């Protein structure tokens, strides 16, 4: 709890903004959930929202100037905390080090959330060697390293015990879709949308058949969505056929999504190969439906709420925004790998996890045929997870951590567990209990 008269610090999220990027959407969710109590320093010189009132400035993360940072600091009222949403492909380490040192010279505090650190690699800590080297370089100069999972927190503290007080954890926020109707109505909403937007008569016929079978409960459905890159969902068609053979019940598979703009720009052969595989599978499999289209965000809960099991298995990913959409959708099960932040999160809810691709059909079968009692237990756990880690609560924790008085800076510890709990924080004139 903050004493009366303590000045609220201004938090500034430093992130790509107004572009097609997972970290950009993560930042926008925090901004909205904080009721715009946080500002933005955009790392997207071509971002479409750079003139937005929340944006205090724009920098090029690969070529940062002192003057640009000085102007950004001047646009903040009071004592600023610049909170970087870090990703190695966006923030080259030499330029990043220069940036945080400039901000220190300008009197700002610096927090960093590294979005792509592993904790199950073949090192003593669990982080990859280049990730250990990155933290070793920045830890002397930053005020906080705020991670997204227990695994990364433990790996960081294990490798750098001398900096334990600088590590904190605030888990990825979860979207709240509690307002959604029952699954059959969710499906109807999606099919109505597709009826109005799909032109291809072959896809229309397949969708009509799928809709009839799902409506009379004579078939099951697996599926997914998202921008296509080389890592995503190339296994979905084969999984559909394998699971159907094992359970002797018709199984449909639905995938909605198009190529990621970065894959198009770089002419990524792996992404184009995945796209070709999806199209080929849809051409030859009457129960596999691929819809090559951009999925607007308002459709996410309907696209992800339609399958009985959403296939969100991806190798190598530390986190997944898609998983955090899934966790907000009532009565939806997910196929996820038993590794990194995704596995850690779904394990907390009690969903069976795949240890590798060889497990996919077995775990999918378990999920599709799960008994009602186990489903009920998972649903209760999902609701509790949502209650603890909704975007609203996670945004309040960000504002709370930004405003921890200097004398209490060492009192933040792992997994939302505060040695001195921040049960009440102040937003403007409002006092909000978050504990």
Secondary structure, 3 states (H helix, E strand, C coil): CCCCCCCCCEEEEEECCCCCCHHHHHHHHHHHHCCCCCEEEECCCCCCCCCCCCEEEECCCCCCCHHHHHHHHHCCCCCEEEEEEECCCCCCHHHHHHHHHHHHHCCCEEEEEECCCCCCCCCCCCCCHHHHHHHHHHCCCCCEEEECCHHHHHHHHHHCHHHHHHEEECCCCECCCCCCCCHHHHHHHHHHHHHHHCCCHHHHHHHHHHHHHHHCCCCEEEEEECCECCCCCCCHHHHHHHHHHHHCCCEEEEEECCECHHHHHHCCHHHHHHHHHHHHHHHHCCCEEEECCCCCHHHHHHHHHHCCEEECCCCCCCCCHHHHHHCCCCCCEEECECCHHHHHHHHHHCCCCECCHHHHHHHHHHHHCCCHHHHHHHHHHHHHHHHHHEHHHHHHHHHHHHCCCHHHHHHECCCCCECCCCCEEEECCEEEECC
